[in-house]
Amino acid sequence: MFSRKDNYFIKAINLSTLETDGCDVVTLPLNDTFPNGLFVAMNDEKNFYFYDLGKLNLDE
């Protein structure tokens, strides 16, 4: 993960994708499944993986 402000490296996170064609993040609460926001990654086979942003421990 990199900072949007200055592109500073924040942390490496281990996800279900080995490679990705793209990622996106929503930092607002969405529902009971994603109360802390949402991180989405798409792999080369065009499968989408959805993660609760709060469970990625980005503020450690």
C-alpha positions as CSV (number, residue, x, y, z in Angstrom):
1,M,0.0,0.0,0.0
2,F,1.2,3.5,-0.9
3,S,0.1,6.9,0.4
4,R,-2.2,8.8,-2.0
5,K,-0.6,12.1,-0.8
6,D,3.0,11.5,-1.5
7,N,3.3,7.9,-2.9
8,Y,5.2,6.9,0.3
9,F,5.2,3.1,0.9
10,I,3.0,2.2,3.9
11,K,2.9,-1.5,4.1
12,A,2.8,-4.8,2.2
13,I,-0.3,-6.8,2.6
14,N,-0.8,-10.5,1.9
15,L,-4.0,-11.0,-0.2
16,S,-5.6,-13.9,-2.2
17,T,-4.3,-12.5,-5.4
18,L,-0.8,-13.4,-6.7
19,E,-1.0,-10.7,-9.3
20,T,-3.5,-8.0,-9.9
21,D,-4.9,-6.0,-12.8
22,G,-6.2,-3.3,-10.5
23,C,-7.2,-2.4,-7.0
24,D,-9.6,0.2,-5.5
25,V,-10.5,1.3,-2.1
26,V,-13.6,3.0,-0.4
27,T,-12.8,4.5,3.0
28,L,-16.4,5.1,4.1
29,P,-18.6,2.6,5.9
30,L,-20.7,0.7,3.4
31,N,-22.8,-1.9,5.3
32,D,-22.6,-4.6,8.0
33,T,-20.1,-6.6,5.9
34,F,-17.8,-3.6,5.2
35,P,-18.2,-1.3,8.2
36,N,-14.7,0.1,7.9
37,G,-14.7,0.6,4.1
38,L,-13.8,-1.7,1.3
39,F,-10.6,-2.8,-0.5
40,V,-11.1,-4.6,-3.9
41,A,-8.5,-6.4,-5.9
42,M,-8.9,-8.1,-9.3
43,N,-6.5,-10.9,-10.4
44,D,-5.4,-11.8,-13.9
45,E,-8.4,-14.2,-14.4
46,K,-10.7,-11.2,-13.7
47,N,-11.9,-12.6,-10.3
48,F,-12.7,-9.9,-7.7
49,Y,-11.6,-10.2,-4.1
50,F,-13.4,-8.0,-1.5
51,Y,-11.8,-7.1,1.9
52,D,-13.0,-5.2,4.9
53,L,-10.6,-2.3,4.9
54,G,-10.4,-2.3,8.8
55,K,-9.2,-5.9,8.8
56,L,-6.1,-5.0,6.7
57,N,-4.5,-3.2,9.7
58,L,-3.2,-0.3,7.7
59,D,-2.9,2.0,10.7
60,E,-0.3,-0.2,12.5
